[in-house]
Amino acid sequence: MMTLERPVLAAILVHTTHEIDMGEGRQATIYYETENRAHMRRPDGVVMTGDWRLLDDGYAIDWQNGPSATWMLKAAPGRISYFDMEGKDRGAVRAITFGPNAAFSS
């Protein structure tokens, strides 16, 4: 798999929502509202907000009242996946939409 770098990440993250299939019927949804603010609906339904920033080969996020993490996105034909910094595949992108999707509509 090819690790996506800053220019590609900027194009597919900022102002988009990613639906992530985490396996075993679990799904997370992340809305990258701006170049530095994101929201995530975890598989348990809890919504978190945090500050994020692009790195050369991924991004770092600091969730309010939650953990900080660093992520990489890797691509292969027909698949984009989220990897933690230990190299573990945490989930495949099922859909990318522009703006917030239904998970973040009031």
Secondary structure as UniProt FT lines:
FT   STRAND          2..3
FT   HELIX           6..13
FT   TURN            14..15
FT   STRAND          16..23
FT   TURN            24..25
FT   STRAND          26..32
FT   STRAND          37..41
FT   TURN            43..44
FT   STRAND          47..55
FT   TURN            56..57
FT   STRAND          58..63
FT   TURN            64..65
FT   STRAND          68..76
FT   TURN            77..78
FT   STRAND          79..84
FT   TURN            85..86
FT   STRAND          89..98
FT   HELIX           102..104
//
